[in-house]
Structures are given as structure tokens and as C-alpha cells.
Amino acid sequence: MADLLKGVRVVSFNHFLMGPVGVQFLADLGADVIAIEPPDGAFQRKWGGADKSVDSQTMLLLTGNRNKRSLTLDLKKPEAIEVARKLVATADVLAENFRPGVLDKLGLGFAEVRKIKPDIIYAAASGYGPDGPYVNRPGQDLLVQALSGLATITGTREHGPRAVGVSAIDHHGAALFAAGILAALVKKERTGQGGRVDVSLLSAAIDLQMESFTCYLNGERPDDVRQPASIAGWIYGAPYGIYATRDGHVAISLGSLDTLGDALAIPVAQRIPDSDAYSRRDEAARIIAARVAELTTTECVESLESRNVWHAAINDYCDVVADPQVTHNKSFQTVQGATGKPVTLVSHPVRYDGEVPEIRLPPQKLGAQSEEILRELGYDAAQMQALYARGAVGAAVE
């Protein structure tokens, strides 16, 4: 299934997470994604979480850079800009996630690029959008979790705001970035016209909270949108939430409080009627929590299964990796990395005709395809050596 976007070329000026992961989705589907990086490498080569690396390859590099070719350009040099312009002339999509205006200063903004390739799709990912009062603010996942309310609704009334445990907005924004580019490609196929696609972390964060904001904005507004007691969100009634057992935790989903009372052997006198599942959710949660705390996770799961109550034991990462459905879905793939050592990557999340797209290229060494791409643009050996000598283009790093 690596041929769904065969023939589509994407020139990628992306760094960090949202941009690289969004464009990686297209690369998985067969698009020729050429990742342009500065001579010292993009940010994802220098930071990656937990101080972990595989042969100096950071975890962030391994996260969002498979199935891409690497070209090193020093965009401070006019010769490098010329290479970039020649590359844009061959492209269907230019994708970038610099701060708004950076590529404009280099002569690679939307207006200039359209002169080179009138039907280009120009896709820009940013923190807050291409304009507006926050246009010059640094855009980063944690900061946007704070600004968008996500940290508030993830927190509890007892402990206050709390960040989501992953870069959730970056990842959701990446999916929207890919979707927007795909929509523009469909339009181009139908009309021959390109256009501009803009995705921001802030808009992605609001979209990620669509259910919660829709509920908040319609009808009477609550005084507090933090999670109450064990309940997993302000919009939900009991029992929806996570409860501590004697030796772990279990999630209990939507369902009848009466049926749950039977499953957990809660005395009838203590039960909250289903009609009060929202209005008396704090009280209901306390009663459920007290009973669940008396049971082991295994005992609790068996009790819930006996009454077909929707539930799940809380998995740690080691449990997720060993989970039979995760294994069946082939959600993780181990391949030989660019340095020769094996690396384990998260698979493309969609199946096409029953198949998951293959990993054709692991994340590449910096500039690994510089010579290959220059040859495709018509540069001969002497011209390439001149570009290398001037530092405009970086040769492959061994």
C-alpha cells in the first residue's frame, strides 16, 4: 500500500513534531517526501526525550521521519535557495512549520512559491495561525495545553491543572495537517488548482476538545470544568472514570448504576438512581470507589464482566506492548535503522485493503539523499562539488 500517493512530491521544511509527523503520514502512503534540514540538522536530531538514543539517533527523530529522503541545505546561502526553488518547481506540496513569516524572508513564502509553481499546495503548520495577536509567540504543545483549557479539564478539583502525558496536540495537529493536505490534493486533482492549507496547534487543541466545548457553549455553563472525584471529565455522569483497586486501577465506562451496583455488591440503600447519575455523580463516585478499593483488580474485572459492565484494567506501557490486540494489529514494527542497529517504530495507524503501509526507509542520516536529489534536479558532479565546497548543500553524514 505504499503507492497510494505515488507520484506526489512533498518538499518539507519541518522540524520538531507536528510538521514531521503530519508529513510522515503522506510519506507512508508513497509520497516522495524530501525533508530539508540545516547543516547541523533539524531540532528533532538534537532532542528526543528521556535522554535516550540509538546510535545518536534521538527518539524524536525516530518518531516522525520514516519514509523520507534527507537533503541538507544552508538556506542562508543563495545557492541553497536556488536549489530549494528548483526543488519546489518539481513539487506538488510545500509543507513547513516555521514561525509565520520565516520562509517569506527567504523568498519561499506562499506568494513567491506560487510564481515558481502556480498549482503548488502550500501547507503551513504553526502555533497559533498565520496571523493574529499571538502570531509571534512560541508555539509548543505544553504551552497550548495551558492556553486552550486542555490542562484544566485534564486536572482535578483536588489537585488543579495537569498536562496530558503525551504531546497530544502535536499528534492531533499532525493528523489534521495530513488531512488538510490530502483534501487540497483532491481539489488539485479535480480542478488543477493548488492553494494554501493552514493548521495551528491552538486550533488543533480546540478541535481535540470538541465534545467538551460544545457542551460548555450550549445551555447553562458550569462553574468548574475540572474533573470531579473519580469521574473522568466534567461533562460525564457516574460511573464514568478511573477507580483504584487494592493492587491497581480499573476504568469503568458508561452504563447503568443499578447494574454496576449488582456487579460490585453495593448495598441497595447506598445506590444512586440512574436518573441522578450526573447530578449526584460525586456521591456515586465515592460509593463506587469505596467498594472497588476493597477488591483486587482481577476480582473487580471478574465482577464487572459477570454483569457485562463496560470496563478495562489500566495498562502500563509494558502491558500495552504485550497486549494481544496490539500485537495482532502490528502497532509496533522493528526494522533495521539507518545506522545498522534495529529500531522499533510505531506503525502507520490506518489499514488500506487490509494492509498497513510498509516502512520503506527508516529515519535517515542527515543529508543521506543530498546527492541523489541534486542529480534528479540536473546537477552534475562538478556542480555538486561546488555546492558542497561553499557549504550551501551538505553531503551525507557518515
Buried (B, 14 or more C-beta within 10 A) or exposed (E): BBEBBEEBBBBBBBBBBBBBBBBBBBBBBBBBBBBBBBBEBBBBBEEBEEEEBBEEBBBBBBBBBBBBBBBBBBBEBEBBBBBBBBBBEBBBBBBBBBBBEBBBEBBBBBEBBBEBBEEBBBBBBBBBBEEEEBBEBEBBBBBBBBBBBBBBBBBBEEEEBBBBEEBBBBBBBBBBBBBBBBEBBEBBEEEEEBBBBBBBBBBBBBBBBEEBBEBBEEEEEEEEBBBBBBBBBBBBBBBBBBBBBEEBBBBBBEBBBBBBBBBBEBEEEBBBEBEBBBEBBBBBBBBBBEBBEEBEBEBBBEBBEEBEBEBEBBBEEEEEEEEEEBEEEEBEBEBEBBBEEEBEBEBBEEEBEEEBBBBEBBBBBBBBBBBEBBEBBEBEEEBBEBBBEEBBBBBBBE
